[in-house]
Amino acid sequence: MKSLWNILLATTLCLLLPLHTSASPASDDQPSARYSNGHTCVEKLFLKTTCYLVIRMFGPDLVKLLSTAMNADVVCHTLEFCKQDPGQSLCHLYPLPKEPWKFTLKKARQILKKSPTLKHTRSSSDVCSLPFLAKICQRIKSTIENSVPFKDGDSDKYSIFPTLRGYHWRGRDCNDSNKMAYPGRRPDNWDVHEDSNCNGIWGVDPKDGIPYEKKFCEGSQPRGIILLGDSAGAHFRISPEWITASQMSLKSFINLPIALTNELDWPQLSGATGFLDSINGIKENSIYLRLWKRNHCNHRDYQNISRNGASSQNLERFLETLSRNQLLDHPAIVIYAMIGNDVCKGKVDPVAAMTTPEKLYSSIMQTLKHLNSHLPNGSHVILYGLPDGTFLWDNLHNRYYPLGQLNKDVTYAHFYSFLNCLQVSPCHSWMSSNKTLRTLTSERAKQLSNTLKKIATSQKFTNFDLFYMDFDFQEVVDEWRKRGGQPWQLIEPVDGFHPSEVASLLLADHFWKKVQLQWPQVLGKENPFNSQIEQVFGDQGGH
């Protein structure tokens, strides 16, 4: 896979080089037309470059192999994207060829005997080894590892660039040359002269001389939303159109640059911090958008500090990227939602690698102490329990996987087995035909949820209230059935594991209603001046 990864990285770098070499960003609220047009142009170049490089390097050999009726498994092993280590069982997604595997593989390699492709796939060269790309590669790596914006002129952890941990992940900066202007802070001198908290409300009402921020927001109890989550919270998604030939077109890949520079996550559409309209047309909004509708003074005050592979055991590595000043900023609602990786492992023996209740207790207490030293007084923290992932196998195993829909030859059971064989499954223990293993995993998940509940009911902190909420996916399933939907539609079809956008928004709806019913103080007041804010400031500068 290394050669293909180098191509994707190289074209991602092409996308970023104009940004990296551009002049300092403007400080106005809206990105300039030049910036927007340039970004669109580079995205188109990215798509063309990626397509050209992949087809030029692999196209001829792919055609040769496929024209001789070799299936995808044979192609993958022949081009050495897939490898079988000594002693490892053969991992295959499709039914094996009728002829012996070694004979088939030898035959395929004979077809490509004089092909230069194998030289490329065996090459250990790394695009980041090029001197002029080393620095930007290091910055991209740092951005992903540290979960901070790639483009941040004033180092306040907010950006005017959407991806690479930019405003798709946390509210857009309104002045990227002033580190004292950022979403979520208390207004500086009621924002008489400029917008210091990026909510789009500033200036003075000429009718009475009262600052708009004071008139519309004072006493309204503004607050932000912060998610500490994993790939589910970040809304990991691989589009089915990218791998399904019958659905594939150039339009299918129009969002590929955004996806790659967002780590294949879609936080801008997530149930916690999403701010864009649903691509599925579902009416429910994210928690952030509901907070904004409740009080327009909350505009842009969101942070999605989620990460693929995150768990209670590695959260401390990027928890420091949370941006909240106890003296200068508004309180926040923090949702801790590590819903999978403490029990989900890709290893052969996943049970031994699961987080124990004792380890969870220790790590959660460390996290809460950190939050207590950083969150403004009056904040709220909600610990979210783990789901019962037996839902996955029960509802998907006998359905056809996207790659198997055409010939009806690959089910999710086959797909899960393939990932487990490669030891790259996002959750070997739930995505398994082994019912005992699935049951053990759910039992451990329940133990960890009970630990979170115990902490929430027994611990007190000076700067925030602490609550616990069950991850009740069955309520979401029941609601979706009432609307005529099917349970399998609540899971992302390509990875067969993550909640779909529909599921994320229904979970957000369930979360909101429960908080509203049990702990209404968490959400703050409804602002009676929302309509006046709209009249004066329109969309408040957008997102």
Disulfide bonds with the S-S distance in Angstrom:
Cys76-Cys82 1.86
Cys91-Cys421 1.94
Cys128-Cys137 2.05
Cys174-Cys198 2.11
Cys217-Cys297 2.01
Cys344-Cys427 2.11
